[in-house]
Amino acid sequence: MNIKFSKYLTPKTIRLVVFFMLLAVAGNVLEEMVDDVFLDPIEGDYEFEQFDARVLSDVRQIKSDNVTAAMRDLTSLGSISVVTILALFSGLVLLIYRRFRYFIYLLIVSGGIPLIVSALKLFFDRERPPQTDWLLDYMPGLSFPSGHAFTAAAIYLAIAYILTIEVKRWPFELLIYIVMSFIIFLVGISRIYLGVHYPTDVIAGISSGTIWVMLVTIIFEYYRKAPAPQ
């Protein structure tokens, strides 16, 4: 019996496969960061310190007054205030256009961010880099994972998902994800450059934020166009 596999290769199926792959990669990266920073030192392996120091050194090579000013602006893209305004504006647009399911999706993603970030920081309890290296005013709180990186990954990927559902053309979908991923990258780099996070904090923040948004997105995508029960 001939089976036409093409009927299974729907945009929804392809998205789910990609999202599951992204979830697996992010989970792997987060596990690696936790092992390197918290478990390996128990066995006398401090390779993560060399990694952090090397990346910090490389990033700081571009240090200048103009770059510092730009990084201070870029880091705000992952701040609670900017992200809250962005989420509220996006939610308002969704309500105006009666995209109630997307509104609930965005509400779940954004609502979970502060709870998860706070829980992870308290659990891992890692101090920030020495304040003498900071290029920002004093910032209270713990370091692992980076809250800005987590927030940027979760919110910008969520918005990218909503936009791509409306676009429905894969080249534009890809472009949207590339642009949003670049914003996430810039936020992460800014946290390292400004000295308020170790590179491992930022990687953990991006990966854990990606895990959170992908979990919500996979569930939402799976049920988004599910046929009504007979």
HELIX and SHEET records of a PDB file:
HELIX    1   1 PHE A    5  TYR A    8  5                                   4    
HELIX    2   2 PRO A   11  VAL A   34  1                                  24    
HELIX    3   3 ASP A   35  LEU A   39  3                                   5    
HELIX    4   4 ASP A   40  GLU A   43  5                                   4    
HELIX    5   5 GLU A   47  ARG A   60  1                                  14    
HELIX    6   6 ASP A   65  THR A   75  1                                  11    
HELIX    7   7 SER A   76  GLY A   78  5                                   3    
HELIX    8   8 ILE A   80  ILE A   96  1                                  17    
HELIX    9   9 PHE A  100  PHE A  124  1                                  25    
HELIX   10  10 GLN A  131  ASP A  133  5                                   3    
HELIX   11  11 GLY A  147  VAL A  167  1                                  21    
HELIX   12  12 TRP A  170  TYR A  193  1                                  24    
HELIX   13  13 PRO A  199  ARG A  224  1                                  26    
END                                                                             
